[in-house]
Amino acid sequence: MLDLTPTAIIDREALRINPCKTCQPVGALYAALGVHRCMPHSHGSQGCASYHRTFLSRHFKEPAIASTSSFTEGASVFGGGSNIKTSVKNIFDIYKPDIIAVHTTCLSETIGDDMNAYIQDMDIPEGKYVVHANTPSYVGSHINGYFNMMAGFIRYLSKKSGKPNGKAGIFPGFVNPGDMRELKRMAKAIGASITLFPDASQVMDAPMTGHYSMYPKGGTTIAEIENMGDCERVFALGELTSEEPANALLRKCGVAYTLLPLPIGIVNTDEFLMKLSRWAKNEVPYELEEERGQLIDVILDSHFYLSDRSVAVFGDPDMVLGLTSLVLEMGMIPKYVITGTPGDSFTRKAEELFKRYGRSDCKAKAAADLFELHQWIKNDGVDLLLGSSYGKQIAKAEDIPFVRAGFPILDRYVHPYFPTLGYTGALRFVEKITNALMDRQDEDSADEDLEVVM
C-alpha cells in the first residue's frame, strides 16, 4: 500500500510540482531589456509574450516591453516565417528601436522554425540590427534563456579589431538592477574601466519623470557589445549562468575570461574585488575595506541569534550558492539547498561549500521543486526559509520565518533597487535574517509568558 503520511518521500523523475524555476523566454526577455534601445521579441503566440512580460513586471514593478509574432493556427502548421518578417518591419516602422532581440518559444521550436534563415531573408533598415537566440521553454529554465540570449548578442555583434580597448567586461549573472549598480560602484571605486553586459539599471529601475519612455537611457549600448571583442578580459559572475556567453566571446574574439561565483558574502566578494583590482593594477580602496569590516562586525554582533540555526535556501542556482556561502559565514546550517534549474554542477558546488565549512548534515539538489522541499521540511524542520515568493505557502503551512531573496519576488516592493551582491548586499541580508529570527524568538517568549500567566 502507498504510504501517504507526511514522512513518506516519493521519488519523482518525470513530474514537477511547484517547480523552482520558470521558462527560458523569461530570462531571454530580461537579458534583452539590459541592452539600450532594444525591443525584445517573442517568436510565438500572444499568450506567451503576455505571460513573460507579466512575470517580469510583477517582480520589478516596471513595464517590461516586448513584441510578439502573434502565432495563430496557420503559423503553427506552416511555420512562422511570414509572421516574423512582418513583425520586424512593423516594429522598426512603429516603435523605432535600434535592435530587435528575437527569442523563440515552445511552439516555434517544436515546428522547427529556422531563425537564421528568416533573419538573413529580412529587409533590415540600415544601421538597425536583428539578433536571435533559441530558447525552448521545455528545456532548462529562465537562467538558460538569459545566458542563451547573452550569447546571441555576442555571436551577432561582438567584433575584434586587434586594438585592445583597455576595458574589462563584466557579466553580472541573473541579478537585479540594484546589483548591477553595485557592481559598477565597486568597479569605479577600484578604478577599473568596465563594460557591464547586460545592464538593466536605469531600465528596470528607471525614475518617474512624468513622461513614459519606451527606451530609457540605461542599458548596454550596441557599440559597447561590439567593442567587447577588444576587451582585455571578462569577469563572468555566476559560474552556472555566465560561462556560456563568456565561452561565446572567447570562441569568437579570443577574449579570456575569469569565472567567479556571484560576489555574495565575504569570501565571494573578496575574490571578485581582488581579481578585479589585480587586473586594474590598483589597490582595493579603504571605503570597500570599511564596508567589509562593518559586515564582519554585524555578523559577530548577531551571532547569538544566528549560530547553528538551520535554513532552507531555494531559487536560481548561482544566487542560491551565493546565499548558501553567506549563511555558512554567518554560522548557520543550510540544511536544504535546492534549485529548479537542471545541472549536476550545482549539487557538486553546494557539496563543496558544505565540506569547506564542515557541514555533513546538509542536502543539495538540482532540478528540484518546492513540493519536495516541503516534504523534507515536514520530516525535519528548519528555523528559516530563504528564497523567492513561492516559498510563502511552505512558510505559512509550517509556521517558519521567511526572508525573500532572488527571483521572483512578487509580493514585496522596492527589492530590485537594493543589492544582494557585495558587502552592502550581504549586510542587508544579515539584517533581514537576524530580525526575522529575533521576531520569532520574541513571539515564542510572549507565548511562554502568556502560558505562565494563565
Phi, psi and omega per residue, in radians:
M1 nan 2.450 -3.119
L2 -1.250 2.250 -3.129
D3 -1.493 2.017 -3.102
L4 -1.903 0.270 3.092
T5 -1.216 2.806 -3.111
P6 -1.009 -0.402 -3.097
T7 -1.463 -0.115 -3.108
A8 -1.379 2.254 3.080
I9 -1.928 2.044 3.138
I10 -1.731 2.083 -3.128
D11 -1.368 1.981 -3.102
R12 -1.921 2.276 3.121
E13 -1.910 -0.617 -3.039
A14 -1.761 -0.189 -3.026
L15 -2.099 2.397 3.029
R16 -2.108 2.291 3.116
I17 -2.002 2.062 -3.067
N18 0.978 1.119 -3.067
P19 -1.099 2.572 -3.077
C20 -1.587 0.909 -3.093
K21 -3.001 3.037 2.892
T22 -2.345 -2.942 -2.907
C23 -1.535 2.839 -3.060
Q24 -0.946 -0.801 -3.079
P25 -1.005 -0.481 3.096
V26 -1.084 -0.791 3.103
G27 -1.172 -0.678 3.125
A28 -1.114 -0.704 3.117
L29 -1.100 -0.749 3.138
Y30 -1.133 -0.717 3.106
A31 -1.059 -0.734 -3.123
A32 -1.180 -0.569 3.104
L33 -1.167 -0.306 3.095
G34 -1.500 0.200 3.083
V35 -1.990 2.330 -3.041
H36 -1.126 2.308 3.105
R37 0.935 0.740 3.116
C38 -1.867 2.400 3.021
M39 -1.841 1.902 3.034
P40 -1.159 2.467 -3.097
H41 -2.296 2.193 3.137
S42 -1.664 1.985 -3.134
H43 -1.538 1.530 -3.095
G44 3.111 -2.616 -3.081
S45 -1.478 2.891 3.111
Q46 -1.127 -0.600 -3.123
G47 -1.095 -0.662 3.111
C48 -1.068 -0.899 -3.114
A49 -1.054 -0.685 3.138
S50 -1.103 -0.739 3.132
Y51 -1.113 -0.822 -3.083
H52 -1.111 -0.740 3.124
R53 -1.135 -0.765 -3.121
T54 -1.099 -0.709 -3.111
F55 -1.053 -0.830 -3.132
L56 -1.224 -0.679 -3.135
S57 -1.123 -0.615 3.122
R58 -1.203 -0.575 3.121
H59 -1.333 -0.862 -3.026
F60 -1.536 -0.244 -3.054
K61 0.988 0.630 3.106
E62 -2.407 2.669 3.095
P63 -1.183 2.247 3.072
A64 -1.814 1.770 -3.063
I65 -1.299 2.595 3.047
A66 -2.983 2.642 3.045
S67 -1.971 3.033 -3.063
T68 -2.518 2.682 3.066
S69 -1.383 -0.171 3.040
S70 0.931 1.024 3.094
F71 -1.072 2.442 2.927
T72 -2.147 -2.902 -3.093
E73 -1.060 -0.638 -3.105
G74 -1.099 -0.799 3.122
A75 -1.135 -0.598 3.141
S76 -1.124 -0.526 -3.109
V77 -1.605 -0.813 -2.986
F78 -1.755 -0.020 3.141
G79 1.716 2.813 -3.036
G80 -1.781 0.323 -3.109
G81 -1.025 -0.836 -3.137
S82 -1.108 -0.698 -3.125
N83 -1.093 -0.805 -3.060
I84 -1.213 -0.648 -3.140
K85 -1.166 -0.746 3.097
T86 -1.153 -0.706 -3.126
S87 -1.066 -0.841 -3.100
V88 -1.057 -0.755 3.118
K89 -1.066 -0.800 -3.123
N90 -1.138 -0.681 -3.113
I91 -1.123 -0.821 3.122
F92 -1.124 -0.642 -3.115
D93 -1.243 -0.695 -2.984
I94 -1.663 -0.840 -3.001
Y95 -1.721 -0.268 2.993
K96 0.924 0.869 3.004
P97 -1.331 2.919 3.006
D98 -1.493 -0.433 -3.078
I99 -2.640 2.522 3.047
I100 -1.997 2.244 3.130
A101 -1.928 1.891 -3.059
V102 -1.605 2.243 2.968
H103 -2.108 2.518 -3.103
T104 -1.516 2.934 3.123
T105 -2.206 -3.125 3.124
C106 -0.926 -0.821 -3.012
L107 -1.147 -0.864 -3.105
S108 -1.179 -0.550 3.092
E109 -1.235 -0.694 -3.099
T110 -1.177 -0.669 3.140
I111 -1.431 -0.155 2.997
G112 1.457 0.610 3.091
D113 -1.060 2.319 3.130
D114 -1.651 1.653 -3.043
M115 -1.183 -0.637 3.105
N116 -1.005 -0.821 -3.134
A117 -1.126 -0.719 -3.141
Y118 -1.082 -0.791 -3.090
I119 -1.162 -0.695 3.123
Q120 -1.120 -0.426 -3.085
D121 -1.642 0.043 -3.098
M122 -1.493 2.700 3.013
D123 -1.702 1.541 -3.062
I124 -1.585 2.252 -3.131
P125 -1.010 2.632 -3.135
E126 -1.099 2.365 -3.132
G127 1.452 0.004 3.105
K128 -1.915 2.843 -3.046
Y129 -2.394 2.616 2.955
V130 -2.296 2.189 3.090
V131 -2.164 2.900 3.128
H132 -2.610 2.845 3.006
A133 -2.521 2.471 3.061
N134 -1.474 2.095 -3.063
T135 -2.353 1.205 3.109
P136 -1.109 2.248 -3.048
S137 -1.182 -0.402 -3.063
Y138 -1.549 0.187 3.080
V139 -2.210 2.360 3.039
G140 1.168 -2.430 -3.088
S141 -2.688 -3.009 3.107
H142 -1.068 -0.440 3.087
I143 -1.146 -0.755 3.074
N144 -1.067 -0.732 3.120
G145 -1.098 -0.661 3.139
Y146 -1.099 -0.895 -3.088
F147 -1.334 -0.437 3.037
N148 -1.152 -0.695 3.106
M149 -1.184 -0.700 3.063
M150 -1.006 -0.827 3.141
A151 -1.103 -0.591 3.098
G152 -1.095 -0.789 3.082
F153 -1.027 -0.759 -3.107
I154 -1.131 -0.780 -3.103
R155 -1.104 -0.641 -3.103
Y156 -1.426 -0.618 -2.877
L157 -1.964 -0.687 -2.979
S158 -1.143 2.410 -3.110
K159 -2.346 2.732 3.070
K160 -2.056 2.049 -3.138
S161 -1.593 -0.290 -3.078
G162 1.659 -0.092 3.130
K163 -2.006 1.862 -3.115
P164 -1.006 2.470 -3.096
N165 -1.664 0.025 3.093
G166 1.311 0.246 -3.115
K167 -1.951 2.759 2.946
A168 -1.888 2.401 3.002
G169 -1.524 2.443 3.044
I170 -2.146 2.103 3.002
F171 -1.671 1.998 -2.957
P172 -1.381 -0.209 -2.992
G173 1.406 -3.133 -3.109
F174 -1.456 1.575 -3.082
V175 -2.353 3.015 -3.117
N176 -1.387 2.846 3.059
P177 -0.978 -0.624 3.107
G178 -1.062 -0.606 3.083
D179 -1.211 -0.666 3.123
M180 -1.155 -0.670 3.044
R181 -1.100 -0.699 -3.132
E182 -1.147 -0.691 3.091
L183 -1.088 -0.751 3.132
K184 -1.168 -0.631 3.108
R185 -1.128 -0.797 -3.142
M186 -1.136 -0.701 3.123
A187 -1.124 -0.703 3.118
K188 -1.134 -0.688 3.129
A189 -1.094 -0.627 3.123
I190 -1.348 -0.398 -3.088
G191 1.539 0.468 -3.136
A192 -1.659 2.283 3.065
S193 -1.507 2.085 -2.990
I194 -2.293 2.800 2.862
T195 -2.086 2.048 3.120
L196 -1.630 2.184 -3.112
F197 -2.484 2.201 -0.167
P198 -1.357 2.938 -3.096
D199 -2.339 1.729 -3.104
A200 -1.547 0.001 3.065
S201 -1.214 2.566 -3.018
Q202 1.148 0.191 3.022
V203 -2.110 -1.075 3.141
M204 -1.604 0.110 2.958
D205 -2.402 0.561 -3.093
A206 -1.133 2.549 -3.106
P207 -1.297 2.806 3.030
M208 -1.416 2.073 -3.119
T209 -1.955 -0.143 -3.061
G210 1.642 -0.137 3.126
H211 -2.306 2.302 3.127
Y212 -1.337 2.297 3.072
S213 -2.095 2.040 3.125
M214 -1.110 -0.578 3.139
Y215 -2.156 1.580 3.098
P216 -1.066 2.975 -2.989
K217 -1.325 -0.158 -3.123
G218 -1.412 -3.079 3.104
G219 1.784 2.591 3.049
T220 -1.215 2.289 -3.090
T221 -1.384 2.805 3.095
I222 -1.034 -0.737 -3.140
A223 -1.066 -0.675 3.133
E224 -1.163 -0.680 3.100
I225 -1.170 -0.712 3.092
E226 -1.054 -0.740 -3.084
N227 -1.355 -0.086 3.105
M228 -1.106 -0.382 3.071
G229 -1.159 -0.266 3.113
D230 -1.826 0.097 3.090
C231 -1.132 2.614 3.141
E232 -1.350 -0.541 3.141
R233 -2.842 2.704 3.035
V234 -2.019 2.339 2.996
F235 -1.799 1.849 -3.064
A236 -1.661 1.873 -3.059
L237 -1.659 2.294 -3.040
G238 1.646 1.634 -2.985
E239 -1.097 -0.472 -3.110
L240 -1.711 -0.081 -3.118
T241 -1.934 -0.700 -2.939
S242 -1.755 -0.064 -3.090
E243 -1.209 -0.681 -3.092
E244 -1.100 -0.886 3.083
P245 -1.136 -0.563 3.086
A246 -1.126 -0.702 3.079
N247 -1.158 -0.643 3.115
A248 -1.080 -0.723 3.124
L249 -1.241 -0.630 3.089
L250 -1.107 -0.785 -3.113
R251 -1.159 -0.686 -3.058
K252 -1.423 -0.728 -2.984
C253 -2.127 -0.053 3.103
G254 1.285 0.367 3.136
V255 -1.450 2.074 3.134
A256 -1.227 2.698 -3.136
Y257 -2.375 2.718 3.029
T258 -1.988 2.077 -3.108
L259 -1.614 2.171 -3.059
L260 -2.323 2.672 2.994
P261 -1.196 2.790 3.036
L262 -0.971 2.319 -3.105
P263 -1.297 1.264 3.098
I264 -1.930 2.237 -3.136
G265 1.533 -3.003 -3.009
I266 -1.354 -0.963 -3.028
V267 -1.099 -0.824 -3.090
N268 -1.171 -0.684 3.101
T269 -1.188 -0.715 3.059
D270 -0.948 -0.822 -3.082
E271 -1.102 -0.770 3.141
F272 -1.101 -0.832 -3.093
L273 -1.145 -0.669 3.136
M274 -1.164 -0.743 3.132
K275 -1.152 -0.732 -3.136
L276 -1.188 -0.744 -3.132
S277 -1.180 -0.606 3.091
R278 -1.143 -0.690 3.096
W279 -1.156 -0.758 -3.099
A280 -1.318 -0.195 -3.112
K281 1.062 0.673 3.083
N282 -2.282 2.687 3.077
E283 -1.380 2.669 3.012
V284 -1.206 2.167 -3.041
P285 -1.234 2.843 -3.092
Y286 -1.090 -0.591 -3.093
E287 -1.035 -0.607 3.085
L288 -1.354 -0.632 3.058
E289 -1.088 -0.676 3.125
E290 -1.107 -0.747 3.102
E291 -1.071 -0.693 3.113
R292 -1.083 -0.777 3.135
G293 -1.116 -0.673 3.097
Q294 -1.105 -0.719 3.121
L295 -1.072 -0.811 3.135
I296 -1.086 -0.706 -3.137
D297 -1.074 -0.755 -3.117
V298 -1.188 -0.667 3.094
I299 -1.088 -0.730 3.112
L300 -1.135 -0.742 -3.128
D301 -1.090 -0.613 -3.069
S302 -1.673 0.154 -3.040
H303 -1.034 -0.575 -3.123
F304 -1.028 -0.616 -3.093
Y305 -1.562 -0.339 -3.001
L306 -1.778 -0.508 -2.979
S307 -1.019 2.171 3.072
D308 1.065 0.359 3.012
R309 -1.471 2.383 -3.043
S310 -1.570 2.584 -3.084
V311 -2.500 2.518 2.992
A312 -1.837 2.183 -3.094
V313 -2.002 2.290 -3.107
F314 -2.563 2.690 3.130
G315 2.499 -2.583 -3.136
D316 -1.239 2.557 -2.948
P317 -1.014 -0.874 -3.097
D318 -1.222 -0.654 3.092
M319 -1.109 -0.744 3.139
V320 -1.127 -0.752 3.119
L321 -1.102 -0.709 3.112
G322 -1.143 -0.772 3.120
L323 -1.176 -0.595 3.073
T324 -1.107 -0.748 3.084
S325 -1.058 -0.728 -3.137
L326 -1.119 -0.829 -3.094
V327 -1.176 -0.530 3.033
L328 -1.145 -0.704 3.071
E329 -1.105 -0.498 -3.140
M330 -1.428 -0.040 3.133
G331 1.501 0.227 3.139
M332 -1.600 2.964 -3.134
I333 -1.965 1.889 3.073
P334 -1.362 1.398 -2.984
K335 -1.077 -0.714 3.135
Y336 -2.243 2.240 -3.101
V337 -2.323 1.981 -3.067
I338 -2.372 2.726 2.957
T339 -2.424 2.662 3.070
G340 -1.499 -0.249 -3.139
T341 -1.324 2.248 -3.137
P342 -1.164 2.702 3.065
G343 2.502 2.063 -3.132
D344 -1.149 -0.430 -3.092
S345 -1.131 -0.491 3.087
F346 -1.074 -0.860 -3.129
T347 -1.088 -0.722 -3.141
R348 -1.095 -0.772 -3.129
K349 -1.183 -0.659 3.095
A350 -1.114 -0.757 3.136
E351 -1.153 -0.556 3.048
E352 -1.120 -0.682 3.078
L353 -1.117 -0.772 3.118
F354 -1.012 -0.786 -3.104
K355 -1.134 -0.702 -3.116
R356 -1.052 -0.603 -3.112
Y357 -1.790 0.201 3.070
G358 1.177 0.609 -3.128
R359 -1.908 1.771 3.112
S360 -1.671 -0.012 -3.061
D361 -1.791 0.465 -3.097
C362 -2.081 2.690 -3.080
K363 -2.262 2.371 3.118
A364 -2.250 2.559 3.125
K365 -2.699 2.360 3.010
A366 -1.681 2.876 -3.106
A367 0.911 0.646 -3.140
A368 -1.711 3.053 3.096
D369 -2.385 2.964 -3.030
L370 -1.352 -0.362 3.035
F371 -1.141 -0.744 3.110
E372 -1.146 -0.734 3.086
L373 -1.031 -0.704 3.130
H374 -1.102 -0.679 3.085
Q375 -1.061 -0.788 3.123
W376 -1.038 -0.760 -3.099
I377 -1.173 -0.623 3.075
K378 -1.105 -0.621 3.116
N379 -1.264 -0.710 -3.086
D380 -2.647 1.805 -2.949
G381 -1.231 3.004 3.101
V382 -2.230 2.896 -3.130
D383 -1.551 -0.315 -3.047
L384 -2.718 2.541 2.976
L385 -1.882 2.408 -3.132
L386 -2.351 1.898 -3.101
G387 3.008 -2.831 -3.035
S388 -1.290 3.045 -3.095
S389 -1.030 -0.404 -3.069
Y390 -1.207 -0.144 3.082
G391 -1.471 -0.043 -3.020
K392 -1.191 -0.476 3.105
Q393 -1.213 -0.632 3.053
I394 -1.145 -0.800 -3.124
A395 -1.036 -0.711 -3.139
K396 -1.212 -0.767 -3.094
A397 -1.152 -0.651 -3.052
E398 -1.803 0.022 3.131
D399 0.961 1.018 -3.113
I400 -2.037 2.380 3.018
P401 -1.009 2.491 -2.994
F402 -2.344 2.143 3.043
V403 -1.949 2.146 -3.099
R404 -1.432 2.382 -3.129
A405 -2.696 2.607 3.041
G406 1.531 -2.490 -3.013
F407 -2.482 2.350 -0.049
P408 -1.625 2.667 2.951
I409 -2.025 1.858 -2.972
L410 -1.804 -0.330 -3.007
D411 -2.008 0.396 3.039
R412 -2.438 2.820 -3.096
Y413 -2.085 2.810 2.975
V414 1.369 -0.298 -3.051
H415 -0.963 -0.599 -3.119
P416 -1.139 -0.289 -3.105
Y417 -1.432 -0.340 -3.059
F418 -1.842 2.473 -3.073
P419 -1.385 2.652 2.877
T420 -1.761 -0.462 -3.081
L421 -1.424 2.814 3.069
G422 1.336 3.103 -3.139
Y423 -1.173 -0.616 -3.141
T424 -1.193 -0.645 3.085
G425 -1.144 -0.736 3.113
A426 -1.117 -0.687 3.129
L427 -1.036 -0.714 3.118
R428 -1.093 -0.703 -3.108
F429 -1.337 -0.539 3.018
V430 -1.069 -0.729 3.109
E431 -1.078 -0.864 -3.067
K432 -1.128 -0.748 -3.114
I433 -1.183 -0.805 -3.123
T434 -1.083 -0.784 -3.118
N435 -1.167 -0.609 3.093
A436 -1.114 -0.732 3.128
L437 -1.238 -0.630 3.099
M438 -1.158 -0.710 3.103
D439 -1.050 -0.736 3.128
R440 -1.128 -0.708 3.133
Q441 -1.113 -0.685 3.111
D442 -1.124 -0.693 3.110
E443 -1.111 -0.767 3.137
D444 -1.109 -0.685 3.134
S445 -1.155 -0.686 3.119
A446 -1.126 -0.674 3.114
D447 -1.138 -0.697 3.131
E448 -1.140 -0.726 3.124
D449 -1.118 -0.646 3.134
L450 -1.154 -0.683 3.124
E451 -1.125 -0.692 3.139
V452 -1.130 -0.752 -3.140
V453 -1.109 -0.731 -3.126
M454 -1.212 nan nan
